[in-house]
Amino acid sequence: MYRIDIITLFPDTVGDVLSESILGRAQERDYLRIEAHQLRDYTVNKQKQVDDYPYGGGHGAVLQADPLYRCWEHLCRQAEGKPRTIYLSPCGKTFTQADARRLAWEEEHLILVCGHYEGIDQRFIDECVDEEISIGDFVLTGGEIAAMAVADAVSRLVPGVLSDPACFENESHWNGLLEYPQYSRPEVWHGRAVPPELLTGDHAKVERWRRKQSLLRTRQRRPDLYERLDLSSREDQKLLAELERELSRPILPRPVECRPAAEGDVPTIVEIIAQARAWMDANGIDQWTEEYPAAADYRNDMAQGECYVLTCGGQVGAVFTLYARPEESYAAITDGKWGGGTEPYASIHRCAVAEQWRGSGLAGEMAAAWEELARGMGLSWLRIDTHKKNKAMLGLLRKSGFQYRGNVLVGAQPPHDPRRVAYEKKLKGVGQR
Ligand SMILES: C[S@@+](CC[C@H](N)C(=O)[O-])C[C@H]1O[C@@H](n2cnc3c(N)ncnc32)[C@H](O)[C@@H]1O
């Protein structure tokens, strides 16, 4: 059984705290014994005085060496082996999880000495103390809180105290990392949702998400710890590259709202389209031409009530057109077929996100807006086409749950490429009560 004896002027306080919950149960099951000893019981004077003035003058009092020694000697005499004696002191080495592990696994018996007032007589430290531990760069009134912190951190690592070593092996500071964020029920609280990765039921995905969050937290909050990590594994390198990309993303101003486009939006729409066209040119994507889409196409869409913009923080950041009527070029599909057959559907055209919001998640918000509009119209299928080289759009479609259905031809004239890949998404629950 692991033993911790605490020498203190306030044994009741210490005993009460350390006999609750997990440590209390561990003591009941004899994995552990923690006892606090009243220093005054080891005095030889009637007044039970344990302190006196400091030699050389100054404020306060100092705990005398003799009562400390008597108590310590009594505990050592009763001990089976040689206990390790620790004085809790702001002058000690700062306590870490590695110290807790060392003391739990390499020792069997600790004597924790709590100072008070100005501290304790140095001669007791020189003669009896093996190490001095501080719990941080601040000064407490007495060593009790520090002793309780050390006793608690050590005890929970003593074999048998926690049911499974995994309980502490995943915790902050075990392997140099801070722990990932934790969530419990309900799934949404005050409008804040649990990260979707934790709801997948896919153990590998959950572990990957947790490692990534741990890396991120450690990097942001404790660069000193982060610097010392070995992140050379392939998996960590991949996670770091992902984090790098995510951290360099622009932060989308809120709220993000979808509304029908108006004439006043046309100049911004034209600019967004010019940016998208330049991006396609730079990436060798022969999807939009010099003439298409033009301001006139969007004005025409607006007149039909089919053009929408997404605003973020009040500024137009994306544009798209949604038809709730059959799209001519989708009638003939090759190398596959539409899942919705002849059922009514909505189709998306001429969509683009402003350059400054690329990678910000606005495209995903736009895809959600398509769905919401189509649902609102009672349509359970969404269709869209894109150029096979348009990786950004293909990525968005896959991420948003669209499926490849086949190939279609659009009205592009030579020398432009009229071939497009066709995608479709079934909107669940539409029309159901
Ligand atoms: C008021 S303090 C004495 C501080 C001492 N005069 C000094 O300046 O270093 C009284 C006792 O509280 C405990 N203590 C205070 N701060 C501590 C810390 N950061 N870590 C561990 N023990 C601490 C020590 O046992 C100390 O003897």
Ligand as a Chemical Component Dictionary entry (heavy atoms), coordinates in Angstrom:
data_LIG
# 
_chem_comp.id                   LIG 
_chem_comp.type                 NON-POLYMER 
_chem_comp.pdbx_formal_charge   0 
_chem_comp.three_letter_code    LIG 
# 
loop_
_chem_comp_atom.comp_id 
_chem_comp_atom.atom_id 
_chem_comp_atom.alt_atom_id 
_chem_comp_atom.type_symbol 
_chem_comp_atom.charge 
_chem_comp_atom.model_Cartn_x 
_chem_comp_atom.model_Cartn_y 
_chem_comp_atom.model_Cartn_z 
_chem_comp_atom.pdbx_ordinal 
LIG C1  C1  C 0  4.100 32.345 3.510  1  
LIG S1  S1  S 1  4.933 30.941 2.999  2  
LIG C2  C2  C 0  6.572 31.290 3.299  3  
LIG C3  C3  C 0  7.230 31.935 2.154  4  
LIG C4  C4  C 0  8.700 32.191 2.381  5  
LIG N1  N1  N 0  8.906 33.199 3.393  6  
LIG C5  C5  C 0  9.328 32.635 1.085  7  
LIG O1  O1  O 0  9.342 33.829 0.839  8  
LIG O2  O2  O -1 9.826 31.777 0.367  9  
LIG C6  C6  C 0  4.494 29.735 4.166  10 
LIG C7  C7  C 0  4.563 28.296 3.668  11 
LIG O3  O3  O 0  3.673 28.099 2.625  12 
LIG C8  C8  C 0  4.141 27.084 1.790  13 
LIG N2  N2  N 0  4.152 27.593 0.404  14 
LIG C9  C9  C 0  3.940 28.853 0.049  15 
LIG N3  N3  N 0  3.982 28.996 -1.290 16 
LIG C10 C10 C 0  4.214 27.783 -1.791 17 
LIG C11 C11 C 0  4.380 27.276 -3.100 18 
LIG N4  N4  N 0  4.320 28.066 -4.172 19 
LIG N5  N5  N 0  4.592 25.958 -3.264 20 
LIG C12 C12 C 0  4.673 25.146 -2.204 21 
LIG N6  N6  N 0  4.532 25.579 -0.930 22 
LIG C13 C13 C 0  4.312 26.870 -0.722 23 
LIG C14 C14 C 0  5.507 26.673 2.288  24 
LIG O4  O4  O 0  5.382 25.476 3.019  25 
LIG C15 C15 C 0  5.890 27.844 3.153  26 
LIG O5  O5  O 0  6.738 27.462 4.188  27 
# 
loop_
_chem_comp_bond.comp_id 
_chem_comp_bond.atom_id_1 
_chem_comp_bond.atom_id_2 
_chem_comp_bond.value_order 
_chem_comp_bond.pdbx_ordinal 
LIG C1  S1  SING 1  
LIG S1  C2  SING 2  
LIG S1  C6  SING 3  
LIG C2  C3  SING 4  
LIG C3  C4  SING 5  
LIG C4  N1  SING 6  
LIG C4  C5  SING 7  
LIG C5  O1  DOUB 8  
LIG C5  O2  SING 9  
LIG C6  C7  SING 10 
LIG C7  O3  SING 11 
LIG C7  C15 SING 12 
LIG O3  C8  SING 13 
LIG C8  N2  SING 14 
LIG C8  C14 SING 15 
LIG N2  C9  SING 16 
LIG N2  C13 SING 17 
LIG C9  N3  DOUB 18 
LIG N3  C10 SING 19 
LIG C10 C11 SING 20 
LIG C10 C13 DOUB 21 
LIG C11 N4  SING 22 
LIG C11 N5  DOUB 23 
LIG N5  C12 SING 24 
LIG C12 N6  DOUB 25 
LIG N6  C13 SING 26 
LIG C14 O4  SING 27 
LIG C14 C15 SING 28 
LIG C15 O5  SING 29 
# 
